[in-house]
Amino acid sequence: MPRAPSPLNLPYATQVERDMVRARLVAALVTGPCGLLLLLASPGELVLFLLGALCVLASVGWLVAARRGRQRATERAAWCLVLREDGLSVGTAAGTIDVPRTNIVSISLDDDTLQVVCALADSTELRLDPTWGSLGAVDLHGLLEDWWTGRLPFDAG
């Protein structure tokens, strides 16, 4: 059986965020010129003028969203989910949350939000988005289940 390194570090998947930035930039590059073309080709046509103005506004919105996404990716590059034999840690900009393995009551997958939910002994929940280690929701859930139940052995050193 393959053994996981101890501790197992799953960095935040900034590539997903960066891919969304690229998609938003492409959307801005398509809607912006189309909107300008509609504005220029619509002398006296109110409907075309309004459609062109909406396209230009949408393009500006896509550009703003792309910039914020790039900032998010840069900020979250240091985020990390760490699985150790005795517990897990989630490091974000707000600080580090340490959860001992014995405090976890159950690990489930919320199909509505596509989040892995760790129910804790104090009746709170730790919700993890599928953005750790480039794993999807199902793979992250499987990894955490294996870790929690002890089916994921760790190297000693």
ChimeraX attribute file (.defattr): number of C-alpha atoms within 10 A of each C-alpha:
attribute: neighborCount
match mode: 1-to-1
recipient: residues
	/A:1	6
	/A:2	8
	/A:3	11
	/A:4	16
	/A:5	15
	/A:6	15
	/A:7	17
	/A:8	16
	/A:9	18
	/A:10	18
	/A:11	19
	/A:12	24
	/A:13	19
	/A:14	23
	/A:15	13
	/A:16	12
	/A:17	20
	/A:18	18
	/A:19	14
	/A:20	16
	/A:21	22
	/A:22	14
	/A:23	14
	/A:24	21
	/A:25	20
	/A:26	16
	/A:27	17
	/A:28	24
	/A:29	15
	/A:30	14
	/A:31	21
	/A:32	23
	/A:33	15
	/A:34	18
	/A:35	23
	/A:36	17
	/A:37	16
	/A:38	21
	/A:39	21
	/A:40	12
	/A:41	13
	/A:42	16
	/A:43	10
	/A:44	8
	/A:45	11
	/A:46	11
	/A:47	11
	/A:48	18
	/A:49	20
	/A:50	15
	/A:51	17
	/A:52	24
	/A:53	18
	/A:54	16
	/A:55	23
	/A:56	23
	/A:57	16
	/A:58	17
	/A:59	24
	/A:60	17
	/A:61	15
	/A:62	22
	/A:63	20
	/A:64	15
	/A:65	17
	/A:66	24
	/A:67	15
	/A:68	13
	/A:69	20
	/A:70	19
	/A:71	14
	/A:72	14
	/A:73	20
	/A:74	13
	/A:75	13
	/A:76	18
	/A:77	14
	/A:78	13
	/A:79	21
	/A:80	20
	/A:81	21
	/A:82	18
	/A:83	24
	/A:84	18
	/A:85	18
	/A:86	11
	/A:87	17
	/A:88	22
	/A:89	16
	/A:90	20
	/A:91	18
	/A:92	16
	/A:93	9
	/A:94	7
	/A:95	9
	/A:96	13
	/A:97	13
	/A:98	12
	/A:99	17
	/A:100	14
	/A:101	17
	/A:102	11
	/A:103	13
	/A:104	20
	/A:105	14
	/A:106	14
	/A:107	20
	/A:108	16
	/A:109	18
	/A:110	14
	/A:111	10
	/A:112	6
	/A:113	10
	/A:114	16
	/A:115	21
	/A:116	25
	/A:117	18
	/A:118	22
	/A:119	17
	/A:120	18
	/A:121	12
	/A:122	9
	/A:123	8
	/A:124	11
	/A:125	16
	/A:126	15
	/A:127	17
	/A:128	18
	/A:129	15
	/A:130	19
	/A:131	21
	/A:132	21
	/A:133	15
	/A:134	16
	/A:135	16
	/A:136	15
	/A:137	21
	/A:138	17
	/A:139	13
	/A:140	22
	/A:141	23
	/A:142	16
	/A:143	15
	/A:144	20
	/A:145	18
	/A:146	13
	/A:147	21
	/A:148	21
	/A:149	12
	/A:150	11
	/A:151	13
	/A:152	18
	/A:153	16
	/A:154	18
	/A:155	13
	/A:156	10
	/A:157	6
